[in-house]
Amino acid sequence: MRLRPLDFVALLAAAAAVAMACVSAYSPKGGEPFVVVTAPGGEWIYPLGEDRELEIEGSLGATRICISGGSVRIESSPCPNQTCVAAGAVSVPGQWLACLPNEVFVRIEGRGAEGGVDAGSF
């Protein structure tokens, strides 16, 4: 079997597609970090750099979330054990907070310190 000119074109197109996929997958994510809040009522996105207070309705009631000084924390929640409030603030993409009884999940996404060492590295 002999390769024809269009076979070479197809091979080059496939190689270009693989190269573009690799560049896209391994390039840093663009933009500033942002906060994603997920609750039974939907999902909301807020910039991490803008201070604000949110009241997100969960299955037990309203959870108050505070975005301030480049970090986010759960300020109050109607859950019985208050573990989400005691967790403190998070500020690095990949970190998250959750109020499981109230079904409210808060995470930070965007560009950050990729590959850094943290407590989970061991």
Secondary structure as the mmCIF struct_conf table of DSSP 4:
data_model
#
loop_
_struct_conf.conf_type_id
_struct_conf.id
_struct_conf.beg_label_comp_id
_struct_conf.beg_label_asym_id
_struct_conf.beg_label_seq_id
_struct_conf.end_label_comp_id
_struct_conf.end_label_asym_id
_struct_conf.end_label_seq_id
HELX_RH_AL_P HELX_RH_AL_P1 PRO A 5 TYR A 26
BEND BEND1 SER A 27 SER A 27
HELX_LH_PP_P HELX_LH_PP_P1 PRO A 28 GLY A 30
BEND BEND2 GLY A 31 GLY A 31
STRN STRN1 PHE A 34 ALA A 39
TURN_TY1_P TURN_TY1_P1 PRO A 40 GLY A 41
STRN STRN2 GLY A 42 PRO A 47
TURN_TY1_P TURN_TY1_P2 LEU A 48 GLY A 49
BEND BEND3 GLU A 50 GLU A 50
STRN STRN3 ARG A 52 GLU A 57
BEND BEND4 SER A 59 GLY A 61
STRN STRN4 ALA A 62 SER A 68
TURN_TY1_P TURN_TY1_P3 GLY A 69 GLY A 70
STRN STRN5 SER A 71 SER A 76
BEND BEND5 PRO A 78 PRO A 78
BEND BEND6 PRO A 80 ASN A 81
HELX_RH_AL_P HELX_RH_AL_P2 THR A 83 ALA A 86
TURN_TY1_P TURN_TY1_P4 ALA A 87 ALA A 87
STRN STRN6 ALA A 89 VAL A 90
BEND BEND7 VAL A 92 VAL A 92
TURN_TY1_P TURN_TY1_P5 PRO A 93 GLY A 94
STRN STRN7 TRP A 96 CYS A 99
TURN_TY1_P TURN_TY1_P6 LEU A 100 GLU A 103
STRN STRN8 VAL A 104 GLU A 109
BEND BEND8 GLY A 110 ARG A 111
TURN_TY1_P TURN_TY1_P7 GLU A 114 GLY A 115
HELX_RH_3T_P HELX_RH_3T_P1 ALA A 119 SER A 121
#
